Amino acid sequence: MRTAVRNFNGPPAHLTVGTCPDCGKACFASRRDAKRAARGMFPGAHHRAVPCGQYWHIQRVWGDPR
């Protein structure tokens, strides 16, 4: 199955809280929002939601066949 080429514009603005004060990455208020944003930005790729302080980030899972 062939995947479509997508224009990457960053994380969805309605799901992000802003940037993390600790590391500067895009942060999400909940694990659910982080996973939802990852599915929207990278369909078909496996990403994990990881906590950082009071916020959540998305991280690519290495070893993914894609």
Number of C-alpha atoms within 10 A of each C-alpha: 3 4 7 7 6 9 7 8 8 9 18 15 11 9 17 18 15 14 14 17 12 9 9 9 14 21 24 27 16 18 17 13 21 28 21 15 23 23 14 12 17 14 13 11 13 17 19 15 21 14 16 15 9 10 20 25 25 22 14 13 11 9 7 9 6 7
